[in-house]
Amino acid sequence: MNTVLLSSYRKQFAYYRHLGEGAMQQLTDEELFKDDEAESNSIAVIVKHLSGNMKSRWTDFLTTDGEKPWRNRDDEFSADFPDRAALDLAWAQGWAVLEGAINDLRPEQLADIVYIRNEGHTVAEALNRQLAHYSYHIGQIVLLGKQMKGNEWKPLSIPKGQSVAYNEGKFAEDKGVRNFIDGLMKESPNQSSNAPTNPNSN
């Protein structure tokens, strides 16, 4: 059971990375850094925060507290990337630390105890905590991107008005045990797992 659960965790993290990159690939440099309100976070700020969180939480994940003494969380909420390339690098670096940690996990370690700010979690609880946190912020990225692109937005899930056709295609397939994320990845062949660079950005 733990083997299945660990595989599901890995796929779910990959799915949220996929969504974030699918959104950012559609945006110009200006849109990534756009911040219209003093209390709102631009996509660049969200990326910086996610990267900082990932590096802190997943570095030496099993043996050190997830809130590292070298982390400056408050600084993560200032968008000081000099350009898009720096933003892309921070995004990729954060995910690299996360993916390295979860790919090294063994099923029997899901019940081990790890600490975040001196509070003990099982590894499974820590994975759930971070999945919820990242999905929250990546949802913000998708919403901001969709608002900025308007009618130019390319849907990252089933497009509006196509639910019936999509369901018909799914139910025409043989019933089987498979993960929906695998299908989504195949449906987006042009989206890589690298940094979210837009070749048409300003």
C-alpha positions as CSV (number, residue, x, y, z in Angstrom):
1,M,0.0,0.0,0.0
2,N,2.8,2.5,0.9
3,T,4.4,1.8,-2.5
4,V,1.2,2.9,-4.3
5,L,0.8,5.9,-2.0
6,L,4.3,7.1,-2.6
7,S,3.9,6.8,-6.4
8,S,0.7,8.8,-6.1
9,Y,2.5,11.6,-4.1
10,R,5.2,11.8,-6.8
11,K,2.6,12.1,-9.6
12,Q,0.6,14.7,-7.7
13,F,3.6,16.9,-7.2
14,A,4.4,16.5,-10.9
15,Y,0.9,17.5,-11.8
16,Y,1.1,20.8,-9.9
17,R,4.4,21.5,-11.5
18,H,2.8,20.8,-14.8
19,L,0.0,23.3,-14.1
20,G,2.3,26.0,-13.0
21,E,4.5,25.7,-16.0
22,G,1.5,25.5,-18.3
23,A,0.3,28.8,-17.0
24,M,3.6,30.6,-17.0
25,Q,4.5,29.5,-20.5
26,Q,1.6,31.5,-21.7
27,L,2.7,34.8,-20.1
28,T,5.0,37.6,-21.1
29,D,7.8,38.8,-18.8
30,E,5.6,41.9,-18.0
31,E,2.7,39.7,-17.0
32,L,4.9,37.5,-14.7
33,F,6.0,40.6,-12.8
34,K,2.7,42.5,-12.9
35,D,1.6,43.7,-9.5
36,D,-1.4,46.1,-9.5
37,E,-2.2,46.2,-5.8
38,A,0.1,46.9,-2.8
39,E,-1.1,43.9,-0.9
40,S,-1.3,41.4,-3.9
41,N,1.6,39.1,-4.9
42,S,2.8,39.0,-8.5
43,I,3.4,35.6,-10.1
44,A,7.2,36.4,-9.7
45,V,6.7,36.8,-5.9
46,I,4.7,33.5,-5.7
47,V,7.5,31.7,-7.6
48,K,10.1,33.1,-5.2
49,H,8.1,32.0,-2.2
50,L,7.6,28.6,-3.6
51,S,11.2,28.1,-4.4
52,G,12.3,29.3,-1.0
53,N,9.8,27.0,0.7
54,M,10.9,24.0,-1.4
55,K,14.6,24.5,-0.7
56,S,14.0,24.8,3.0
57,R,11.5,22.0,3.4
58,W,13.2,19.4,1.2
59,T,16.9,19.9,1.9
60,D,18.0,17.1,4.2
61,F,14.3,16.4,4.5
62,L,14.5,13.3,6.8
63,T,17.3,14.6,9.1
64,T,16.8,18.3,9.7
65,D,13.9,20.7,10.5
66,G,12.1,21.8,7.4
67,E,12.4,25.5,8.5
68,K,16.1,26.0,7.9
69,P,18.0,28.7,9.8
70,W,19.3,30.1,6.5
71,R,15.8,30.7,5.1
72,N,14.6,34.3,4.9
73,R,10.9,33.8,4.4
74,D,10.0,37.5,4.6
75,D,12.4,38.3,1.8
76,E,10.6,35.8,-0.4
77,F,7.7,38.3,-0.7
78,S,9.8,40.9,-2.7
79,A,10.1,40.3,-6.4
80,D,13.7,41.1,-7.0
81,F,14.5,38.8,-9.9
82,P,16.5,40.8,-12.4
83,D,14.8,39.0,-15.3
84,R,12.7,36.1,-16.4
85,A,15.7,33.8,-16.6
86,A,16.4,34.3,-12.9
87,L,12.7,33.5,-12.1
88,D,12.9,30.4,-14.3
89,L,16.1,29.3,-12.5
90,A,14.5,29.7,-9.0
91,W,11.5,27.7,-10.1
92,A,13.6,24.9,-11.5
93,Q,15.9,24.8,-8.4
94,G,13.1,24.5,-6.0
95,W,11.5,21.7,-7.9
96,A,14.9,19.9,-8.2
97,V,15.3,19.8,-4.5
98,L,11.8,18.6,-3.9
99,E,11.9,15.9,-6.6
100,G,15.3,14.7,-5.4
101,A,14.0,14.2,-1.9
102,I,10.7,12.4,-2.8
103,N,12.4,10.3,-5.4
104,D,14.8,9.0,-2.7
105,L,12.0,8.1,-0.3
106,R,11.3,4.5,0.4
107,P,7.7,3.3,1.1
108,E,8.6,2.2,4.7
109,Q,9.7,5.8,5.5
110,L,6.2,7.3,5.2
111,A,5.6,6.7,8.9
112,D,9.0,8.2,10.0
113,I,8.9,11.5,11.9
114,V,10.2,14.7,10.4
115,Y,10.0,18.2,11.9
116,I,8.7,21.6,10.6
117,R,9.3,24.4,13.1
118,N,9.9,21.9,15.8
119,E,6.5,20.2,15.2
120,G,6.6,16.5,14.4
121,H,4.9,15.1,11.3
122,T,5.0,11.7,9.8
123,V,6.6,11.8,6.3
124,A,3.1,11.2,4.9
125,E,1.7,14.2,6.8
126,A,4.5,16.4,5.7
127,L,3.9,15.4,2.1
128,N,0.2,16.2,2.4
129,R,1.0,19.5,4.0
130,Q,3.3,20.6,1.2
131,L,1.0,19.3,-1.5
132,A,-1.8,21.5,-0.1
133,H,0.5,24.5,0.2
134,Y,1.9,24.2,-3.3
135,S,-1.6,23.6,-4.9
136,Y,-2.8,26.7,-3.1
137,H,-0.1,28.9,-4.6
138,I,-0.1,27.3,-8.0
139,G,-3.9,27.8,-8.1
140,Q,-3.1,31.5,-7.6
141,I,-0.6,31.5,-10.5
142,V,-3.2,29.9,-12.8
143,L,-6.0,32.3,-11.8
144,L,-3.7,35.4,-12.3
145,G,-2.6,34.1,-15.6
146,K,-6.1,33.4,-16.8
147,Q,-7.3,36.9,-15.7
148,M,-4.4,38.5,-17.6
149,K,-4.7,36.5,-20.8
150,G,-8.5,36.7,-21.1
151,N,-9.7,35.1,-24.3
152,E,-6.1,34.2,-25.3
153,W,-5.8,31.8,-22.3
154,K,-5.2,28.1,-23.3
155,P,-7.1,25.9,-20.7
156,L,-5.0,23.6,-18.6
157,S,-7.9,21.2,-17.9
158,I,-11.0,20.2,-19.8
159,P,-12.0,23.3,-21.9
160,K,-15.3,24.9,-21.3
161,G,-18.0,23.3,-23.4
162,Q,-16.0,20.1,-24.1
163,S,-16.9,18.1,-21.0
164,V,-19.3,15.8,-22.8
165,A,-16.9,15.0,-25.6
166,Y,-14.1,14.5,-23.1
167,N,-16.2,12.1,-21.0
168,E,-17.3,10.2,-24.1
169,G,-13.6,9.6,-25.0
170,K,-12.8,8.5,-21.5
171,F,-15.7,6.1,-21.3
172,A,-14.9,4.7,-24.7
173,E,-11.6,3.4,-23.3
174,D,-11.3,0.0,-21.6
175,K,-11.7,0.3,-17.8
176,G,-8.4,0.0,-16.1
177,V,-6.3,1.2,-13.2
178,R,-4.3,4.2,-14.4
179,N,-3.5,7.7,-13.1
180,F,-5.3,10.7,-14.7
181,I,-2.0,12.6,-14.5
182,D,-0.3,10.3,-17.0
183,G,-3.0,11.1,-19.5
184,L,-2.7,14.8,-19.0
185,M,1.1,14.7,-19.6
186,K,0.5,12.9,-22.9
187,E,-2.1,15.5,-23.9
188,S,0.5,18.3,-23.5
189,P,3.5,17.0,-25.5
190,N,4.9,20.5,-26.0
191,Q,5.2,21.2,-22.3
192,S,8.5,20.1,-20.8
193,S,9.4,19.8,-17.1
194,N,12.1,22.4,-17.5
195,A,11.8,26.0,-16.5
196,P,8.7,27.8,-17.8
197,T,10.3,29.9,-20.5
198,N,8.0,31.6,-23.0
199,P,9.9,32.1,-26.3
200,N,7.5,34.9,-27.3
201,S,7.9,36.8,-24.1
202,N,8.8,40.5,-24.2
